[in-house]
């Protein structure tokens, strides 16, 4: 992407040293506290080029972020620019809450060819583009090196794990060996006490509707897909391959006792369990690499296991969107352009907290993580190979999430036959269309 030269020429024309400008304030909202300081640096650099624009960054946690954003849309006081998630795109686009950037991109001759393939397409519908990609994410296994060593295993043992929904493959064998009861017996040893676990071989977040770090990578490795194409009107939650995948996850906890049950996990996330030494492995997204390095340096990363159809990871990415009601749209668009420019993307890459959307920033980001002593190849390798799939993007996202969440809870609690639960949920989802 080579937009910075044009951008600087425009900015230079604006910055007449003898002229005093009134400032426009662009309010920019985000939820990631790890990234906030990096984007504040981008804002400082932007303001140095645009004395007539001030960027006001507000960062709040994930749950509160979406609550505040919804309230601000209703009250007519939303941020001018905000970090957007694909699961919110259908709702925001349908309700005309976010600008179609297509005409703005055309007027600015904005070069979008530098994004990793698929990122911009995810934010498009019917020829409209509702956000400029800012980063990308894949998932990998996060493991505690100290617990791996204590189990007599090497990182190379995790490098080529396989999985299937029948017996769990080598992935389940390693999970079992990493599970330890309070008497020091491992999950694959005689005398193992399943009622008194000191360390679980695998810990997961409570299953989410998209399952990015919990179940989708496994289900996709069987050949299953949420939908057959973007903006489809038909879901595939009734596919037996998904039921088998979720049954394996449920039984890993409820039958084999190698993972906490939903009752044991409660509201705790995988990170809390890993940081408190209750887990030996989890599956995490690349956006949390910095948090793991900061909070538990003994954690390293390995590729997710390959299933019957190979290794599959969701390929997700956030974008910056402009509120349709913004009173400073011109300034907001300048800021969004800068966020996607070489200058800001390089700043983000060098910080080593997340992977910027531009393909040519991968090496810079990898080097930044290497300088911190973190190997992120488990995330980058799958991103550049034919091993990714897109999140489900359709209308009725909120309604579908509620239906799927309830179904997943029922499965994990062992209430009914998973195939029946998922078939009923799928019929309810497809009836929405």
Secondary structure as GFF3:
##gff-version 3
##sequence-region A 1 433
A	DSSP	alpha_helix	4	14	.	.	.	ID=ss1
A	DSSP	beta_strand	24	30	.	.	.	ID=ss2
A	DSSP	alpha_helix	33	49	.	.	.	ID=ss3
A	DSSP	beta_strand	53	59	.	.	.	ID=ss4
A	DSSP	alpha_helix	62	75	.	.	.	ID=ss5
A	DSSP	beta_strand	81	84	.	.	.	ID=ss6
A	DSSP	alpha_helix	86	94	.	.	.	ID=ss7
A	DSSP	alpha_helix	102	107	.	.	.	ID=ss8
A	DSSP	alpha_helix	119	122	.	.	.	ID=ss9
A	DSSP	beta_strand	124	125	.	.	.	ID=ss10
A	DSSP	beta_strand	128	129	.	.	.	ID=ss11
A	DSSP	beta_strand	132	133	.	.	.	ID=ss12
A	DSSP	beta_strand	135	136	.	.	.	ID=ss13
A	DSSP	beta_strand	139	144	.	.	.	ID=ss14
A	DSSP	alpha_helix	145	150	.	.	.	ID=ss15
A	DSSP	alpha_helix	155	158	.	.	.	ID=ss16
A	DSSP	alpha_helix	169	178	.	.	.	ID=ss17
A	DSSP	beta_strand	180	181	.	.	.	ID=ss18
A	DSSP	beta_strand	197	199	.	.	.	ID=ss19
A	DSSP	alpha_helix	216	220	.	.	.	ID=ss20
A	DSSP	alpha_helix	240	254	.	.	.	ID=ss21
A	DSSP	alpha_helix	262	265	.	.	.	ID=ss22
A	DSSP	alpha_helix	270	275	.	.	.	ID=ss23
A	DSSP	beta_strand	281	285	.	.	.	ID=ss24
A	DSSP	three_ten_helix	286	288	.	.	.	ID=ss25
A	DSSP	alpha_helix	289	295	.	.	.	ID=ss26
A	DSSP	beta_strand	299	302	.	.	.	ID=ss27
A	DSSP	beta_strand	313	314	.	.	.	ID=ss28
A	DSSP	beta_strand	319	322	.	.	.	ID=ss29
A	DSSP	alpha_helix	329	339	.	.	.	ID=ss30
A	DSSP	alpha_helix	342	351	.	.	.	ID=ss31
A	DSSP	beta_strand	355	356	.	.	.	ID=ss32
A	DSSP	three_ten_helix	359	361	.	.	.	ID=ss33
A	DSSP	alpha_helix	362	371	.	.	.	ID=ss34
A	DSSP	alpha_helix	377	383	.	.	.	ID=ss35
A	DSSP	beta_strand	388	389	.	.	.	ID=ss36
A	DSSP	alpha_helix	397	412	.	.	.	ID=ss37
A	DSSP	alpha_helix	418	431	.	.	.	ID=ss38
###
